[in-house]
Amino acid sequence: MSGDPSTASYLATAIDAVKRAGAIQMAALGGGFKVHKKGTIDLVTEVDVAVERMIRALIAERHPDHDILAEELGGPAGATPSRYCWIVDPIDGTTNFAHGLPLFCCTVALEVDGRLEVGAVYDPTRDELFTAVRGQGAFLNGTRLRVSTAATLIDSLLVTGFPYAVQEKMTELVGLFASFLGEARAVRRLGSAALDICYVAAGRLDGFWEQGLNAWDIAAGVLLVEEAGGRVTSLEGGPFVLRTGRIVASNGPIHDEMLRVVKTFYESRPRS
């Protein structure tokens, strides 16, 4: 796919989508947009929906035979799946956005035959565009990215997030957080999984773990980390599977230590 002449057009579509999304987000930020609840703490704004409709229209115009999987309006409607599936989060970090906290982005990825091939993430508050094409590297505003060189957890800055069902799994999630806090230099919680994983690719953060994620939260970021020289696995250390929502992503050298912390934590928990 990386040698496919269509790759440039797919990347252009992803970039156009996230940049246009950023313009809509910034125009609305701090305004009187409507906010609704999808769950107890799971929010959606009218801006999320407006951005997603724009991106769907853009993809439909340029690539009408492609499928789309996106957060607010669902997955492919056709009976026969396309080889091509765009994975879209119109605003990753909606809670931050709804509160006026400038930590949010739009993320778009293209999956071909089940493999991530193109990704773009745009943070409009910092004008930072993260892009990746399989086999061609990862970039921030056109500058190639490389993961960090941190060799141990105690020298690492980690990041994670909690799912919207955090109240139902409080002991487990906070317990694992505490386990990492006890072994790393520090642990952050930013509220945008897409930016979390982009920052690992950029070497700003050394490792990321989370569970309960959706494909659209991390699809583009996974490709960025891989193309920046990092490592991505399941939470248990096996091959990463996008739609399971369980992930460890790192610079590589600290990955086995991160998996050890996860394994030790779960083995120490009382069995029900």
N, C-alpha and C positions, 0 to 999 in steps of 0.2 A: 504493500500500500504506500509506503514512504516514497517509492519511485513512481507512483501513479501520477500522471500529469494533472489529474483532477485534485490532487492534494492541495495545491495552491488555492484553488477555488473554494475548497472546503474550509481551509484556514481563514480565507478572506471572509467567508460567511460567518464563521465563529467570531472573528474580530469585530465585524460590523455589528453583529447581534449584541455583544457585550458592551461595545462603546455606545451604541444607541440606548441600551438599557441604562448605562451610567448617566446619560443626559437626562433621561426621564427621572431617575432617582434623585439627582441633584436638584432638579427643578421643583420636586415635591418635598425635599427634605426640610423639616421644620414647618411644613404647611399643615393645613387642616384636613388631610386625607382621612378616609374612614378606616377603622381598624376593627376586625372581627376576630372572634375566637374559634379555632378549629378544635381546641381541646382546652383543658384547664389553664395551661400556660402556653399553648401553641397558637401563635397569632398569624393572621394574614391581613394584608392591607390591600386597598384598591389599587395601589401602585404595583404590588406583586402581580396582580391579575392583568393590569394594563401592559406591563413589561412582557409577560408571557404571551399575551395575544399578539404583541408586536413581533416577537421572535418567531412565533408559529407562522405568522403571515410571511415573514422574510424567508424562512426555510421553505415554505410551501411554494413561494414564487420562484425560488432559485433551484430547488431540488424537490419537485412535486411528488416523486416516487419514494421519498425517504420517510421513515417513521419518526415520530417524536415522542419521547417520554419526558414529561415535565411535572413539576411539583403540584401546581394548582389545578390543572385541567386534565391530568391523567395521562394514560399511555396510548399506544396505537389503537385505532378503531377498526382497522382492516382485518379481515379474516386470515389473510396471508401475510406474514411478517416480511418486511423488506430486509435485505442484507445490511441496510444502512439505518442506524438509529441515533438520532440526536438526543442527547441527555441534557436537560436544561433546568437550572434553578434561577428564576428571575431575580430574586433577592436572597442571597445566603447571608443570614444575620438579620432576619426580619425583626426580631425583638430589639436588637440594637437600633435598626433603622426607625422603628416605631417610636423609640424613646429619644431619637435625635443623636444617638451615639455613633460617631463616624467610623464604625468597624463593620462594613458590609460590602458586598460585591455582587456581580452577576457571573455565573459560570456556565459554560457551554462546552460539551464534548461530543465527538462523533465516534460511534462504535461501528465497526465494519466486521460482519461475520462474528460478532461477539467479542471482538478485540478493540480496545481503545486505540485510536489512531491520531486524533486531533483534539486539542483542548485549548480553551482560552478562558481566562479569569480576569475581570477588570474591577479594580477598586477606584471608583471615581473621586473619592475624597483625597486621594494621593496621586491620582492620575498614573496608576501603576497597572500596566497590561502584562500579564503573564501568559505566555504561549508555549505550546509544544506540539511537535509532530513526531510520530514514532520514527526512530532512526535518525532524526535530524537535530536533536537537542532541545533544551528548554531555555527560554529567554524571558527577560524582564525589560520591557521597553527597548527590545532589540539587542540587549547585552546578554551574552550567554551566562547561564546559571550553573553553579556547582554547589553541591551540598557541603556542609561543614566538615572539618577534620577532627572534631572532638572524638577522643578515644575511649572515654569512660563516662559513666553516668554522673559521677560526682562533678565532672567538668561540663555537664550538659544542661542546657535550658530546654525543658520539655513543654508540651502543650497538650491539652485534651479538652473535651467538652462532655456535657451530660445530655442524654436524650430527654425528650419531653415527658417521658414516663419516669423521670428521676425520683419522684416521691414514692413510687411503687418499689424501687430498687435502691433506696437511699443507702442502706448499710453496705451493700455490695459496691456501689459506685464510689462512695466516699472512702470506703476501705481501701480500694485499689488506688485511688488518688493519694491517700496517705502513704501507701507503700512506696509509690514513686517519689513522693515528697521527702521521704526519709533517705532516699539514695541519690537523688539528683541535686544539682546546684539550685535549681528552682523549677517550679511548674506554673504555667500560665493557663488561664481560661479566658479566651477572647470572645467567644460567642459566634464564631463563623468558622465552621470546619474547612470550608474551601480556602479561606485565607490561612488558617493554621497550616494546612498541608503545602500551600504555596510557599509559606515562610520556611518550611523544612527544605524545599527545593532550592530556595534562595540562600540557605545557610544562616538565616537569622535565628532559626530554631533547629535543634538537633534531632528531636524525635517527637512523634505524635501517636497517640493511641485513642481509640474510641470504639463504642459499640452502639447499636441502635440507629445507625446512620442509614440514609437512603442513597440510592445510586447517584442522584443528582447533586448531593452534597459534596462528593469527592471524586467524581469521574475524571474531570479535567486535572485535578490536583495529583491524582495517582500517576497519570502519565507524566506530569511535570517532574515529580520526584524520581521516577524511573529514568527519565531522560537527563536529569541533572546528576545522575550517578548514585542515587540512593537505593534503598531496598524497601519493598512493600510486601507484607505477608498478612495472613489472617491473625487474629488475636492469639491463636494457639500456635502460630509459627508455620502453618501449612500454606499452600498456595493461596494467594488473595483471590477472592471471588466477590465481584463488585456488589452483587445484590444481597449478600448476607449482612452487610453493614457492620462488620467486625474487622478492625484494621489496626496494624502497627506499621508506621512508616517512619523511616529514619535515614540518617546519613550513611548507614551501613556498619561502621565500626561498633556502634553501641547497640545494634539491633538484638544480638543474642542476650545482652544484659537486660534489655527491656523485656524480652520474652521470658527470661528467668524470673523477673519480678512478677509478671502476670501468673506464671505457673506456680510459683511459691505461694502467692496470695490465695489462689483458688484451692491449692492442695491443703492449705492451713484452715480453710473455712469448715465449720461443722457441717457434716452431711445431714440433710433433712430426711 
